[in-house]
Amino acid sequence: MQRIGFHERDYDAATLLKLEIFRGYVREWLPVFLSKKQFEQVHIYDFFAGPGMDAAGNPGSPLVILNELRPYLSVSSDSQNCAIPVHVHFNDVDPDKINALEALVDRRLADLRCKVEYSRKPFSEAFEDNLTLIQDRHTANLVIIDQCGIKEVNESIFRLLIQCSTTDLLFFISSSIIRRFITEGSIQQYFPIAEETMRGVKSKHIHRYICHEYYRKQIPHDCDYFVAPFSIEKDAGANIYGVIFGSSVLLGLEKFLEVCWRQDTVTGEANYSIDDDLIGYGYLPLLPEDRDAKKLDVFRQDVIAFIGDCSPDNRAIYRFTLESGFLPKHTTAILRELQGQDVLLVTDLESGKNARKNSFYLAWKYYKSSSPRVRLSYKTAGLNETSGKSHNEQS
Ligand SMILES: C[S@@+](CC[C@H](N)C(=O)[O-])C[C@H]1O[C@@H](n2cnc3c(N)ncnc32)[C@H](O)[C@@H]1O
């Protein structure tokens, strides 16, 4: 029996969600690099491009990218002021798919003022061909690796990518395959994780685990590089896939997390109840203790402990927030609550006096300035008993 290829069917819901996350990030990424002439060139690499659409005509990753570029680069658009050269690179090992893509782009997007390059090579070769350009300090890059399976973003490719300056990374990975076949040599050669350890990882946590415990641990201690996962369930939970994002810039992480929190308002990281929360995902919790997301409750405790442990300034708590997978708005709500309970001291570092109420300066523009604005600490001996408890415990 002949297998029906990926693009000869309609994309399923999981694939459409993955593409929506790609689209969301491209949309956030483009203005950062196209609105100011910070870099000589902007490059977007789609190394597993496919023919451009599925059987139903839904746009695949190449059309997602080009459609997002249209407002900046269309000859007919009003905003023709983007003077930065944009290069888009599409690769696929299957020449028929790239031929189909090339014809499609010529037909539909010939009016875009960007250079589109096509290659028909296995990923490892296409990556090697472009590595010098990706490493060039004068280019800003977005690399999309929409592989089938698990093996392409191996340890050496990941280490090369995280050392490239101004290169954000989005890759897809079929994480549950790693858990299911962890004892097999074909998996162990890419993910040398002990069977014992893997048995302790819940199936619904596998993508989060691979991101945090495998990829994040590849990052050298002296290297600022940030990763974040978005888990995607398919086949009623039988398979967990996901996107992994990487960037050396916290603004990139913030933008990715914004995209994720728009998709999942409970944990910002999955299309299912990853922490067994009863809130959201179509459930209506009856008990008050089920009305808060567990992850947010844990984060609240973490923020409280972080302030007690190190009296952080606004830059440190901004970074702590994003590295924990949350957005500044989540931390701001917690800090406001602590301020409302009159336990939090927010000191303006310039005047040495109390800062204005609700002024926490949790934003990229304050992070990137070299001098912090405020410092957070607790009044008197420490946090009062009730502040450390969750809403549920207090009610
Ligand atoms: C999951 S599909 C990606 C689809 C595409 N990004 C889209 O949105 O439609 C994977 C694609 O990778 C291609 N592919 C498989 N192995 C490859 C390899 N080693 N190097 C490059 N492309 C490969 C396949 O031909 C297929 O088109």
PDBQT file of the ligand as one rigid body, heavy atoms in Angstrom, charges set to zero:
ROOT
HETATM    1  C1  LIG A 401       6.922  18.096   8.502  1.00  0.00    +0.000 C 
HETATM    2  S1  LIG A 401       7.279  18.423   6.849  1.00  0.00    +0.000 S 
HETATM    3  C2  LIG A 401       7.511  20.162   6.928  1.00  0.00    +0.000 C 
HETATM    4  C3  LIG A 401       6.539  20.886   6.230  1.00  0.00    +0.000 C 
HETATM    5  C4  LIG A 401       6.621  22.351   6.030  1.00  0.00    +0.000 C 
HETATM    6  N1  LIG A 401       7.420  23.064   6.993  1.00  0.00    +0.000 N 
HETATM    7  C5  LIG A 401       5.196  22.840   6.010  1.00  0.00    +0.000 C 
HETATM    8  O1  LIG A 401       4.817  23.676   6.821  1.00  0.00    +0.000 OA
HETATM    9  O2  LIG A 401       4.437  22.368   5.173  1.00  0.00    +0.000 OA
HETATM   10  C6  LIG A 401       8.922  17.931   6.670  1.00  0.00    +0.000 C 
HETATM   11  C7  LIG A 401       9.561  18.214   5.334  1.00  0.00    +0.000 C 
HETATM   12  O3  LIG A 401      10.932  17.912   5.467  1.00  0.00    +0.000 OA
HETATM   13  C8  LIG A 401      11.407  17.270   4.306  1.00  0.00    +0.000 C 
HETATM   14  N2  LIG A 401      12.576  16.481   4.752  1.00  0.00    +0.000 N 
HETATM   15  C9  LIG A 401      12.604  15.256   5.315  1.00  0.00    +0.000 A 
HETATM   16  N3  LIG A 401      13.860  14.923   5.647  1.00  0.00    +0.000 NA
HETATM   17  C10 LIG A 401      14.641  15.959   5.309  1.00  0.00    +0.000 A 
HETATM   18  C11 LIG A 401      16.033  16.237   5.431  1.00  0.00    +0.000 A 
HETATM   19  N4  LIG A 401      16.871  15.365   5.965  1.00  0.00    +0.000 N 
HETATM   20  N5  LIG A 401      16.496  17.420   5.019  1.00  0.00    +0.000 NA
HETATM   21  C12 LIG A 401      15.651  18.346   4.487  1.00  0.00    +0.000 A 
HETATM   22  N6  LIG A 401      14.335  18.136   4.320  1.00  0.00    +0.000 NA
HETATM   23  C13 LIG A 401      13.829  16.956   4.737  1.00  0.00    +0.000 A 
HETATM   24  C14 LIG A 401      10.236  16.489   3.784  1.00  0.00    +0.000 C 
HETATM   25  O4  LIG A 401      10.338  16.328   2.379  1.00  0.00    +0.000 OA
HETATM   26  C15 LIG A 401       9.050  17.378   4.193  1.00  0.00    +0.000 C 
HETATM   27  O5  LIG A 401       8.680  18.230   3.136  1.00  0.00    +0.000 OA
ENDROOT
TORSDOF 0
